Structure formats: structure tokens, C-alpha cells
Amino acid sequence: MDESQTFYKNCSIRESTVATLNKGTANPFYNIFLFQGSGEVRIDFADYRFDGNIALFSTPYQHIHFRAEPQLSVCALQFHGDFYCIEYHKKEVACNGLLFNNIYLQPFIQVSSGQFQELQELFSKLASELNFTDTYSEAVARAYLQLVLALSSKIKIGSMVSGDEEQTRHPVMQFKALLEQYFYTKRQPSFYAEQLGISANAFSKKCKEHYQRSPSELIHERVILEAKKLIHLTYRSIKQIAAELNFDDENYFSRYFKKHTGVTPTTFRENVGISIAADLSS
């Protein structure tokens, strides 16, 4: 595949370059980028360095910008939630919260040469099915996508080292637990620094060292992640979601959401849709 695109019912694969990708805008698709090289990538608030064989994952309306050789070749796989619902298939691939929708984990995996070749082959097979328009090809394409996600999840789980007791008591890990408990109502970094018993400056420094962003950025990112989940995974109105997230009014929530995603909550729901998983929880 060269600078071409294969597209079929909300799923596409295309060969591109970093320069071309950087000209694009955030979109309502899940994205998997497969490439080899070194450089940096900024995803929303955070900057990450990469080197080697890389598979990078992003969710709808995440902002991505590469700082690497402009002609670095990237194979980009995009799929909409209507084509493959990661929430509905969570038992099969365990990718939600691992590859996608987790502000605490690195958004890419470094893979071996053999794993990279295996992912390339799956991408190629998926692309070949997207050239057809029959029901069987659509089913096969979904199966290949599921294999990509399952293999990537397996690789990421294998690369994660479980923390010992000392690590779990580290301030940044304690902050993660506190943030999960209080982000609905407590959005000032000073609150978390006080809970941890350290100065605001020390708290900010430790967060930046571990998570590549400030406490404020992590707090905002956690609120936006929850907002996206509620918009995508429930039938609640935007007004109800704003109230649940402790915003004073719907308009303020909409401005906050657009500031951090580039689109309003209504536009996000229109383009990303409401997941079929919402029916399971209703």
C-alpha cells in the first residue's frame, strides 16, 4: 500500500507520512498507527518519546502531533465504533482501558521485529477484505481487527511490570487513586498535594516526571475521559451529564469540553455515536 486508502463502512487503512498526518485534524475514529523510527509524539496534553517498532493507539477526537522525520512512513488503521465496538467486545480483546481510554498508561507499545511483521500482515489481510462489499468480507475484516487488538493487548500486558508495595505507596500512584476517587468534585491540584502531604511544587514535579504532564492536565484529562464515556456509553442528555460531572450548567460544560477536544459534546455524540454497549447497561 502506498499513499492510498482502503475504506469500507467506517473502517480504513492507509499508508501515510508524519507530515501528512500532522496536517489532519482530530476525528471520530479509533486509530492504530504502525511505524518504525524515532522521535516524539504529542497526544492531547502529553509528550512521549518513541524509538523502534511502534504501534500507537488513539481514541476519537484525541489530538496527535508527531515530531519526527517528516517522511517517516506510517500505516494508519481507523475504525468507527459502529464498525467494531471495543466496549461490547471487551471480553475478547480487553483493549478498553489498556490500549484505549487510559490516561495513566503510555499510549503505544514497542514491539519486536517479529511482532511488527505479524501486525503488518494482519493490517494487509484486513485491507484486502475492505476492497470487497459483501457481508462475509465485512465479518472477516472485523475478525482481523479483533486479532490486531487482541495481539496488541497481549503484547502490552506482557510488557507491564506489576508494582511492589513501595511503588504503590509512591505519591504519583497515590495521586492516581485519589484522582479516581475525587475527580468529580475536586479539580484543584492543591487539594491532591495536601492529601499527599507534599508541597505543590514537589507534587507537580513528580507528576511531570511520571506522567509527562502536570497535575492540572491530568485532572482535566480525567474529567474529559469520563465525559466522553458518558456521552458515548449512555443515553443521558448533555444536561444530565453536565450535572453528573458537577458542572454548574450545560453551557459551561460544553465550553469546557470543546476547549479540550475541539468539538462540543453534541457534535461528539453525533459523530462518534452512542455505543451498543449503552443498551446493555440501560
C-alpha positions in Angstrom: 0.0 0.0 0.0 1.3 3.5 -0.9 -0.4 6.9 -0.4 -3.6 5.1 -0.9 -6.6 4.3 1.3 -8.9 1.3 1.5 -12.2 2.1 3.0 -15.3 0.2 3.9 -18.2 1.0 6.2 -16.3 3.1 8.8 -13.0 1.2 8.6 -10.0 2.2 6.6 -6.3 1.6 6.2 -3.9 3.9 4.5 -0.2 4.4 4.1 0.8 8.0 5.0 3.7 10.1 6.3 4.2 12.0 9.5 3.9 15.3 7.6 0.5 14.3 6.1 -0.8 13.1 9.5 0.2 16.3 11.2 -1.9 18.3 8.7 -5.0 16.3 9.7 -7.5 17.1 12.4 -8.9 15.1 15.3 -11.5 12.7 14.1 -14.4 10.5 15.4 -12.4 7.3 14.9 -10.3 4.9 16.9 -6.8 4.9 15.4 -3.9 2.5 15.3 -0.7 3.8 13.9 2.0 1.3 12.9 5.5 2.6 12.2 9.3 2.2 12.6 11.5 5.1 13.7 12.3 7.5 16.4 11.1 10.9 17.6 8.3 12.4 19.8 4.6 12.4 19.6 2.2 14.7 21.5 -1.2 13.3 22.4 -3.5 15.9 23.9 -1.5 17.1 26.9 1.4 14.7 27.0 4.7 14.3 25.1 6.2 10.9 24.5 9.5 9.7 23.0 9.5 6.6 20.8 12.2 4.6 19.2 11.9 1.3 17.3 8.9 -0.7 16.1 5.8 1.1 17.4 2.0 0.5 17.5 0.3 3.7 18.8 -3.4 3.9 19.8 -5.7 6.9 20.0 -9.4 7.4 20.7 -12.0 9.7 19.0 -11.1 13.4 19.0 -7.7 13.0 20.6 -5.2 15.5 19.2 -2.0 13.9 17.8 1.1 15.7 16.5 4.4 13.9 15.6 7.8 15.5 15.9 9.8 13.2 13.7 11.3 12.9 10.2 8.5 14.3 8.0 8.7 11.5 5.6 8.5 8.8 8.3 6.1 6.2 6.9 3.1 5.4 9.0 0.4 2.8 8.3 -2.8 4.2 9.8 -5.8 2.0 10.6 -9.0 3.8 11.5 -12.3 2.3 12.7 -15.6 3.7 14.0 -17.4 2.3 17.0 -20.2 1.3 14.6 -17.8 -1.0 12.8 -16.2 -2.5 15.9 -17.4 -1.7 19.4 -14.4 -2.1 21.9 -16.8 -1.9 24.8 -19.1 -4.6 23.6 -16.1 -6.9 22.8 -14.2 -6.2 26.0 -14.0 -9.9 27.0 -12.5 -10.9 23.7 -9.8 -8.3 23.4 -9.5 -6.5 26.8 -8.3 -3.4 24.9 -10.6 -0.8 26.5 -8.7 0.7 29.4 -5.5 -1.0 28.2 -4.9 0.2 24.6 -7.5 2.9 24.7 -9.1 5.2 27.3 -6.5 5.2 29.9 -4.8 8.5 30.9 -2.2 6.8 33.1 -0.6 4.3 30.6 1.7 5.1 27.7 -0.5 5.2 24.5 1.8 3.0 22.4 3.7 -0.3 22.6 7.2 -1.1 21.4 7.1 -4.5 19.6 9.7 -6.9 18.4 10.6 -7.3 14.7 8.5 -10.5 14.6 5.5 -8.9 16.3 5.8 -5.9 14.0 5.7 -8.2 10.9 2.8 -10.1 12.3 0.8 -6.8 12.8 1.8 -5.7 9.3 0.4 -9.0 7.9 -2.9 -8.6 9.8 -3.2 -5.0 8.5 -2.6 -6.2 5.0 -5.2 -9.0 5.3 -7.7 -6.6 6.8 -7.1 -4.1 3.9 -7.7 -6.8 1.3 -11.1 -7.6 2.8 -12.0 -3.9 2.8 -11.8 -4.0 -1.0 -14.9 -6.1 -1.2 -18.5 -5.2 -0.3 -20.1 -8.5 0.6 -21.2 -9.4 4.1 -18.6 -12.1 4.5 -15.7 -9.7 3.8 -17.1 -7.4 6.5 -17.2 -10.2 9.0 -13.6 -11.3 8.1 -12.4 -7.7 8.3 -13.8 -7.4 11.8 -12.1 -10.7 12.8 -8.7 -9.4 11.6 -9.3 -6.2 13.5 -10.1 -8.2 16.6 -6.8 -10.1 16.1 -4.9 -6.9 15.9 -6.4 -5.7 19.1 -6.0 -9.0 20.9 -2.4 -9.3 19.9 -1.6 -5.7 20.9 -3.3 -6.2 24.2 -1.3 -9.4 24.8 1.9 -7.6 24.0 1.1 -4.6 26.3 0.1 -6.8 29.2 3.4 -8.8 28.7 5.4 -5.5 28.9 3.8 -4.2 32.1 5.6 -4.9 35.3 3.5 -5.3 38.4 4.5 -2.8 41.1 5.7 -3.8 44.6 4.3 -2.3 47.8 6.8 0.5 47.8 5.7 1.6 44.3 2.0 1.6 45.2 2.9 4.0 48.1 4.7 6.3 45.7 3.0 9.8 45.6 2.1 9.6 41.9 0.4 6.2 42.4 -1.4 7.6 45.4 -2.5 10.5 43.3 -4.0 8.2 40.7 -6.1 6.5 43.4 -7.1 9.9 44.8 -8.0 11.3 41.4 -10.2 8.3 40.6 -12.0 8.9 43.9 -12.4 12.7 43.8 -12.2 14.0 40.2 -16.0 14.5 40.1 -15.7 17.3 42.7 -12.1 18.2 43.4 -10.3 19.8 40.4 -7.6 21.9 42.1 -4.1 20.4 42.3 -3.6 21.9 45.7 -6.3 19.6 47.1 -4.3 16.5 46.0 -1.0 17.9 47.1 -2.5 18.5 50.6 -3.9 15.0 50.7 -0.5 13.6 49.8 1.3 15.8 52.4 3.8 17.3 49.9 4.3 20.8 48.5 2.5 21.9 45.3 5.9 22.3 43.5 7.1 18.8 44.5 3.7 17.3 43.5 3.9 19.0 40.1 7.5 17.8 39.5 6.7 14.2 40.4 3.6 14.2 38.1 5.5 15.6 35.2 8.3 13.0 35.7 6.0 10.0 35.8 3.0 11.0 33.6 4.7 13.6 31.3 2.1 16.2 32.2 1.1 18.5 35.1 -1.5 17.6 37.8 -3.9 20.1 36.3 -3.6 18.5 32.9 -4.2 15.0 34.3 -7.3 16.3 36.2 -8.7 17.9 33.1 -7.9 14.7 31.0 -9.7 12.5 33.6 -12.8 14.7 33.5 -12.8 14.7 29.7 -12.4 10.9 29.6 -15.4 10.4 31.9 -17.4 12.9 29.8 -16.6 11.0 26.6 -17.6 7.8 28.3 -21.0 9.2 29.5 -21.7 10.7 26.1 -20.8 7.6 24.2 -21.9 4.8 26.5 -25.2 6.2 27.9 -28.4 7.8 26.6 -28.2 10.6 29.2 -28.8 14.1 27.9 -25.9 16.5 27.8 -27.6 18.5 30.6 -27.7 15.3 32.8 -24.1 14.5 32.0 -23.0 18.1 32.9 -24.8 17.8 36.2 -23.4 14.4 37.0 -19.9 15.8 36.4 -20.6 18.6 38.8 -20.6 21.5 36.3 -22.7 24.5 37.1 -24.6 24.4 33.9 -24.8 22.7 30.5 -23.2 25.7 28.6 -20.2 25.8 30.9 -19.7 22.1 30.4 -20.0 22.4 26.6 -17.3 25.2 26.6 -15.0 23.1 28.8 -15.5 20.0 26.6 -14.8 21.9 23.4 -11.7 23.6 24.8 -10.1 20.2 25.4 -11.4 18.2 22.4 -12.1 20.8 19.7 -15.8 19.8 19.4 -19.0 20.3 21.5 -20.5 17.4 23.4 -23.4 17.3 21.0 -21.0 17.1 18.0 -19.0 14.4 19.7 -22.2 12.3 20.2 -23.4 12.9 16.6 -20.1 11.8 15.1 -19.0 9.1 17.5 -22.5 7.8 18.2 -24.0 6.0 21.2 -22.4 2.6 21.7 -24.5 -0.6 21.5 -23.0 -1.2 25.0 -25.4 1.5 26.2 -28.2 -0.9 25.6 -26.6 -3.5 27.9 -26.3 -1.1 30.8 -29.7 0.5 30.4 
